[in-house]
Amino acid sequence: MTAPSRKLGVWMATALVIGNILAAGILMLPGSLAPYGWNAVAGWLITMFGALCLAWVFAELARRLPDAGGANGFMRLGLGEGAAFLGSWGYLVSCWPTIAAIAITGVSYLTRLVPAVDTFPGGATAIALALISLLTWVNLRGLRTGGSVQLVTTIVKLLPFAAAIGLAFWRLFSTGGRVLAPITPGAFTFAGATSVASLTLYAMLGVECATVPSDAVENAERNVPRATIIGTVVSAVASIIATCAVVLMLPVDQVVKSNAPIADFIAVSWGNVAGGFVALCAVVSCFGAVNGWILISGQMAAVMADAGTLPPWFGKRNANGIPAQSVVLSGVIGASLTLLAATKAGVAAFNFVALLATATNLVMYLLCSIVAFKFMSNGRLPRTAGLTVASVGAGLFSVWAFYGSGWEAIAWGAALTAAGWPIYRLTRRRLQTQA
């Protein structure tokens, strides 16, 4: 357990949610969504509905079961230890490619400021690895240290969002809507919206972040639900407006080829200086998000170790109360996936790790949706119309997002999730033998 003096307050918990959501999604996603045109809007609206359903489910579970131990505890109470392990392990696995994706994004925006980075073979990858290493060290310094970095960087990252949204509305009204791409008869398709949703869901991964380290949040019964709902709503609205503005107001070819689409969008109207400032904010944004996901992955591994489903090694704390081995392991795996993604380039590298993270993360989302529905049936949660819609909506959205992720991402995700099962069985067998 984390000492009370080291726990996260409501603002740090909210910053953890917003900071982990608003990262690679809004910064690189326009390049992925540009070929889909108006389907980006349809896919985003579906994702927003699904994300809000998930946020409601996690908030209600946290409010009614504050001592369960977060998402891992919800699944363990509702579906048993084995299911809880699979959901938590899948989530833990999803954190690792997320770290890589955001590091790649940060360096991509850095090349907008320092083009020379791309002139040296392996230069961008080396900087991404250095970023992961630095933030791994920051997290080893203590929970409040990591939380403080998250709060400051979240405030900074809101600046490019505000700039992009403000510019989007100004261009929209000053041109009478003529700046938008035209709506053609085939602008909206089911296949297009499905493909978009598999990518936009990645941009909303993090709605659960306040519930993962719930024992590390002050007054968790009140603060975790507040942080979850506020963080999700702010992130969803900002992401939809900003990414769709870039997709619908700039030429498709320009967005697809851009290393920094948000910064380029700002620069079109306000010049390269403003675009450079946005790129700088974006780099800081990624800095904070990598920090947040390293924090979350370390905490999740420690929670699983405390529950007896991972070896005690994962939960061993250092003098600062941090599960040091788990934090370092997350940094090492994130760095390794960064090297793997370096075999691809730009948007392709981002898509590779984004779809992998989505496919592995969805296991926990689906299981927690089932838990909420089960708890309403047996009376552990109130059976309200809102929670019923949220739990059903979250479950259906998770299944649909699995389909949209594609067979390659699903296969990789299934393999990585299954790889944890022998660790679970060996851990349980050892604990039973010791007992």
N, C-alpha and C positions, 0 to 999 in steps of 0.2 A: 504493500500500500504506500501511496505517496504521502509525505507529511503534509498537514493542512497548510502550513505556511508556504508550501511550494505549489499549491494547486492553482489552476487557471480560473480567473474570474469570468464573468459573463461576457465581457468585451473581448477577452482573449479567446474564449470559446467561439464566439461569433466570428472573430477574425480568422480562426482556424477553418471554419466552414467556408466563409467567403474567400479566404486566401487560397484554399485548396481547390475550390471550384474555378475561381477566376484566375486562370493561369494559361496553360497551353491552349485551352479551348478557344478563348476569344482571340488569342494572338496569332495562332496559325490556322484556325478553323476556316476562315474565309477562303484560303487557298484550296482547301478540300471541298468546300461547298460551292465554289464558283461555277463549276460545270452544271450544277443542278438548277441554277436560276431560282425561279419562284418556288420550286419544290423545297428550297431551303426554308422558306417561311412555313410551309405546311409541316415539314419534319420537325421544325423547332416548336411549333405549337403543340404537337403531339408529345414531344419530349418534355415540354414545360408541364403539361398535364401529368405525365408520368412522374416527373421529379417532385411535384407538389404532393402527389399521392404518397410517394415514398417518404417524403419529409413528414407528412402527417402521421404515417405509420410509426416511424422512428420516434417522433415527438411523443405520441401517446404511449408507446411502450416505455420510454424513458420516464414519463410522468407517473405512470401507474406502477412501474417496477424499478424504482430508482436504485435498489440494492442488488439488482440482478447481475451487475457487472458489465453492462453495455450490450452490444450486439451479440457477442459470444454467449452471454448469459441468457439473452432472450431465446436464442435458438436451442440452447441446452435445456432450458425449462420447458420449451414447447415441443421439441422434436427429438430430444435425446442427445447424448454425448457425441455419437458418431456423426450425426447430421450437423451438429454445431461445429465439429472439427472441419468438415468439408466446406461449410460456408465460410468459416473464419480463415481457413487455409487458402481458399480461393481468393478471399479478400486480400490476405497478406501477399499472395502472389501478384495480385493486380497492382499493389502499391509499387512493386519493383519496376515494372515497365513504365509506370506513371512518372517515377523519378527520372527515368531516362528520357521520356518524352518531353518533360518540362525543361530539363537541362539542354536538350537539343534545341528547343524553342528559344531559350534564353540566348544561346550562342548565335542562333539565326538572326535574332534582332540585334545582337552585338555587331554582326557584320554590316548592318545598316549604319552603325556609328563608326566602326573601324574596318573598312573594306580590306585592309591588309591581312586580316585574320584568314581570309580565304586564299590568300596567295601562298601560304606556307602549307605544304602537305601535312595533313594531320593536325593543323593548328586549331581548328574549330573543335575537334574531338578532345584535344589536350585541355582546352579551356573548360569544356563541359566536365571532364574528369576532375579538374581542379576545383570547380564549383561544388561538385558532389562531396569531395573530400573535405573542403572547408566547412560545409554545413553539417556534415557528420560530426566534425569536431565541436561545432557550436551546440549541437544537441547533447553531446556528452557533458556539457558544462552545467546542465540542469534544466528542469522543465520550465521554470520561469524565464530562463534565458532564451530558450527556444520560443516560448510564448511571446516574449517581448519583441523578438525579431519578427514574428508573425504579425503582430499588431502594427508595427511601424511600416513594414512592407505592404500590408494590406491598405493602409491609408494612402501610400504612394501610388499603388496600382490602380486606385479609383480615379486618378487624374486622367489617364488616357481614355478610360471608359467615358468619363464626363465630357472630354473633348470630342470624342467620336460621336457620341449621342447628340451633343449640342450642334456639331457641324451637320450631322445628318438631318436634323429638323430644320436648320437654316437653309440647307440646299433644297430640301423638299418643298418648303413653303415659298422660297424665293423664285423657284422655277415652276411653281404650280404643278409639281409632280412629274415634270418632263424629264427630270434627271434619272428617274427609275427606268429599269429595263422594261420593255413592253410585255404585256401579258398575251401570250399566243394560245391558240386552241389546245396545244399539247403541253402547256406550262405546268400543269398539275397531273401527276401520275402516281398510282399506288406504289409502284416499284421505286420511283424516285424518292418519294417521301420515306419509304422504308429504309433505303440506303442512307438518306440524310440522318434519320433518327439514330442509326447505329453509330454515327459519328458525333452527333450533337449530344447523345447520352454521355459520351466520354467527357464532353465539356461540363456536364453536370455531376460527374462523379465527385463525391465529397459531401453530399447531403447528410451522410451518416457520421461525419467526422467528429461531431461533438459527443456522440454516443459511444464511440470506440474507447476513448479513455475516460469514461464517465466517473470512475473513481478518482480521477485526477482533476475534476471540476468542482469548484466550490458550490454548495447548495445545488447538487445535480438535479434534484427533483424539479426545481424551478428553472435553473439556468440552461440545462441541456435542451429542453423543448424550445425555450425562447431562442437560443442560439441556432437551433436547427431550422425553425420556421423563418426567422428573420434573414438568416444567411442564405437560405434557398431562394426566397422571394427576390431579394436584392440581386443575387447572382443571375437568376433566370431572366429578369427584366433587362438587366444590363447586357447580358450575352445576346439575347435575341435582337435587340435594337442595333447594337454595334456591329455584330457579324452580318446581319441582313443588309445593313446600310452599305457595307463594303461590297458585298456580293451583287447588290442590285444597282449600285451607283458608279461602279468602275468597270472598265472592259474586262471580260472574262480572262483573256490571255494575260493581261497585266497582273491580275490577282493571283492566278495560278503560278506564275513565274516569280512572284515576289517573295523575298525572304522576310519581309516585315509589312504585311498588307495593311494593318491598322495605321502604321506610321506613314505609309505611302498615301493612304486615304486622306490623312490630315494634311500632308504636304501638298496635295493637289490644290487646296484652297488657301492654305495659310503659309506655304513655303517650306523649304527644307529645314529651316531652323526649328519650326514647330514640329515638323516630322521627326527631327532628331531628338527633340525633348521627349516626344511620345515613345520613341524607341528606347531612350534611357529609362523611362518609367517602366517600360515593358521588361527590360533586363532586370530591374529591381523586383518587379512582380514575379518573375520566374525564380529569382533568388529566394523570395519568401515562400513560394509554393514548394520548391524542392525541400526547403527547411520543414514545412508543414507535413509533407508526405513521409519524410524520414522520421519525424516525431511520431506520426500515426502508426507507421509500420513497426517501429520499435515497441510502442505501447501494445499493439495487437499481439505481437509475438509473446510479450511478457504476460498478457492476460491469458493466453492459451497455455503457457507454462504454469501459471498459477492454478489453472483449472486441471492440470495433470494430463493435458493432451499433447504437449510438447515437452521435451526434456527440460529439467530445471535450469540447465545452462542458459536457455533463452530468457529466463526471468531473473537472473542474477543481477542485482543492482550495484552500481558503483557508489562512491561516497556522496555523490550528488543525488542519489535516489533514481538514477537512470539505468534501464536495462542495457548496459553498455554493449554486451556481445550482440544483442539483437539489432541495436542501432548501427553498429559497425557492419554487421552482415548485410543489412539493407543497403548501406552505402556501397559495399563491394559488389552486390548483385546489380544494383542500379548502374554502377560504372561498367560492369560487364555487358549489360544490355545496351548501353550507350555505344560501346565498341561494336556490338553486333549490328545495331542500327546504322552505324557509320558506313556499312556496305551499301546502303541506299542513300538517297539524297533528298534534301528539302522536304517537300510535302509527302513524298513516298516514305521517308523515314518516320515522319510524324504519324502517318496512317498505320504503319506497321505496328508501332507500340501502342497506339490509341485503341485499335481494334482488339489487340491482345489483352490490354488492361480491361476493356469493357467486358469481354467474354468471361474472364475470370471473376470479375467483380459481381456479375449478375447472379451468381449462385447465392450469395448472401442476401441480395435484394429479394430474390424469389422466396427463399426460406423464411425471411423475416415477415414477408407478406402473408405467408401461410400461417406463421405463428400468430400474427395479429387476428386472423380470421378464426383460428382455433381457440384463442383466448376469449374472443367474443362469444363463442359457442358454449364454453364451459364457465363463463361468468367472471373470468379474471380481468377482462376489459369490458367496459359498458358497450352494449350493442346499440350504437347510434347510427343514424343514416349516413352522417359524414364519414365515420370511420369504416363503415361497411363499403361505401363507394371507394374510399382511399385504399383499403386492403385489396379489394377485387381489382381496382384499376392498377395498383402497383404490381400485382401478380401478373395480370394480362400484359402489361407493358413490358415487364421483365422477359416474359416468354417471347413476345414480339421482337424485342431487342436482340435476343439470342438469334432469332431467325435472320435479322438484318445484319448481324456481325459477319456472316459468311462462314462457309465450312472451314476455311483455313484457320481463321481465328478461333473458331469453336474447337477444332482439333487440337491446336496448340494449348488452348485453355484447359481442355479436358485432360490432356497429357500432364500438364503442370499440376493440376489439381489432384489427379490420381497419384502423382509422384509423392505426395505427402502422406498417403495412407499407410505405407510401411513404417514411416516414422511414428505415426499415431499408434499403430499396433505394438511396435517395439516399446514405446513409452508406457503404454498401459500394462503390457506384460511385465516390464521391470518394476513398476509400482506395485502390481499385485504380488510379485515375488517378494518384494521388500516388506509388504504388509504381513 
